[in-house]
Amino acid sequence: MSDSRQIVSLNVGASRVTMGVFTRSGKNKLTLSRYGTRSMGYDPSDESMRLGHVGEAIGELASELKIKSGTPINYVVSGQSVFIRFIKLPPLENADVGQLVKFEAQQQVPFPIDEVIWDYHLLPSDGLEQEAVLVAIKADELNALDNIVEGHGFETAHVDCSASALYNAYRDSYPSETDPVMIIDIGAKTTDIIYCEGNRFFTRSVSLGGVFVTSAIAREYKTSFQEAEQVKVSKGLVSMTNGQTEGMPQDVAALATTIRNAMTRLASEIQRTTNHYKTQIHGNAPVKAYLCGGGASLAYTKEFLEERLGIPVAFFNPMHQIGVGPQVNVDKISAEAYMLGDIIGVALNVANRESISIDLVPTAVGRRRIAQKKLPKVVAAVAMAVIGAGVYTWAMFESADKAQSVLSKIEDQNSQISGLSQQIAKNKTAILQLDKQLEQYQKLTFQRYGYVSAIKEFVTTAASDSFWITDFLPWINYDPEQTASISGKTLIKDTFMTEKASSIVPPEAPQKNATGSRRGSAEAKEAKYEVNAIVLKGYARSAMGGSRIVQDIQGKLAENGDASLFSFKKPDGSDMEASQIIKEDPKKSNSFVKQFELVLPLKQPLPIKAQEENK
């Protein structure tokens, strides 16, 4: 049996696994008894190898820390695996908040809701409108990780995400800090940027991390990822300015300059995210930054970010309110505390000291919890059945009259149960009808807000003064397999003659069926369109790169990864060719500008029912 005073935390990152054992005492006081970490030593871009390395690391750490089989494990999933959205809820009285959030989740998460595992937390609100943070992860990805954890004989108890765990660790470790601050968590594949201001919480993830720096070294020196990683760890540092490399060995100076160039891209993304936080979220600029994550271990990263961001930067210390056990080396943990925020944050959640509570429940764990809730009822029912059988037997021996009386009561109860069964059936029918109505509302809402979300992502991600957009066209019948040119056509007509005429392109002319007759107008009226791409038309400055700028738009959108509404992948997973995405019109281009068309394929099509033309 596991010790209820013990909390085991696990952080599964893209290239590192960390495990810690905490002891509870007094009023939720936590002491770090022991901890360990393992670098998995592989190219994180090769996802096929990840779970195998994760399993090996968990097994080694469990053995090192003497974690017994059957122990509940509380773990954190890294930022690149989850989708985090901040949603506004209407101020409805007696509203089912869970249903409202589920409805919003179906609009915000770029996957069918039954393919993800999600949870939410209501944030503090000082107005009528309620805000919630929504966290989701693909079910198959979380279930695969859970199989690894439970495959070592452990039992999954709680699953948190990196951003909320770090926020909880910050709030616990710096309780009196009220100034707006920023936490920069540099991981292997992504960097999570967390904004803390009073009770406000906002986070955003950018697809730049330690792997990006290692890849830059590998490209510069034309070497393998593993060799580049070894060079980065052994000799790497971030040069502050070109002059700082003076006095260094030539190879170290060249390496420092390569790393600085890569880190400059990260600093720019952090500044862009802060501008988004100020203009779109209406937050205040942070006056201080805390640095954490494995990527922060690169020498002079703190000083470099101070120079580029223009604010003080300090290493994050989540240990201010956490005790240290006698088995923990104080000097070692002082040097590594900035990498322990995730395991401390999830331990705080289990100890009820959290500010934000997120629990992503794997499928198998959810089924087990439901079974455990039902177990007392099943035991009670069995006990009642045994007692009833005993009473019935006693009554048989006592007298036939008493037996008949018991039988009458049972029949009455059966009659009541039958009535309840009928009522349940009616309620089930009513629920199914409501589900159908909800599905219709969801479709209408998706049609209404889908274009707004697409425009918002494009503006916040790829906006630039090097190009301008003249047309934003919903596009139908776009075929990602066609390579000769951009396929499909616009849903919107260029012009229409009267106020009553529809601006939507009418259905195609009826086609002949197998009998040779044409389909009727009613069938044509029911023709449905799906907008599966957005086509942007505009102009790019020739002096600023022309078509290269257009390609940069695609690159920036692609950096949003799974969180993006757009995808530049073919059905088989390969990248689309440039001819399928970008087309330039040389007749409408000159030395100053180049006219272009850019296709943004949608991951989830927008359904539109074409209206019949008015006669």
Secondary structure, 3 states (H helix, E strand, C coil): CCCCCEEEEEEECCCEEEEEEEEEECCCEEEEEEEEEEECCCCCCCHHHHHHHHHHHHHHHHHHHCCCCCCEEEEEECHHHEEEEEEEECCCCCCCHHHHHHHHHHHHCCCCHHHEEEEEEECCCCCCCEEEEEEEEEHHHHHHHHHHHHHCCCEEEEEEEHHHHHHHHHHHHCCCCCCCEEEEEECCCCEEEEEEECCEEEEEEECCCHHHHHHHHHHHHCCCHHHHHHHHHHHCECCCCHHHHCCCCHHHHHHHHHHHHHHHHHHHHHHHHHHHHHHCCCCCCCCEEEEECHHHHCECHHHHHHHHHCCCEEECCCCCCCEECCCCCHHHHHHHHHHCHHHHHHHHHHCCCCCCCCCCCCHHHHHHHHHHHHHHHHHHHHHHHHHHHHHHHHHHHHCHHHHHHHHHHHHHHHHHHHHHHHHHHHHHHHHHHHHHHHHHHHHHHHHHHHHHHHHHHHHHHHCCCCEEEEEEEEEECCCCCCCCCCCCEECECCCCCCCCCCCECCCCCCCECCCCCECCHHHHHCCEEEEEEEEEEEEEECCCCCHHHHHHHHHHHHCCHHHCCECCECCCCCECCHHHHEEEEHHHCCCCEEEEEEEEEEEEEEEEECCCCCC
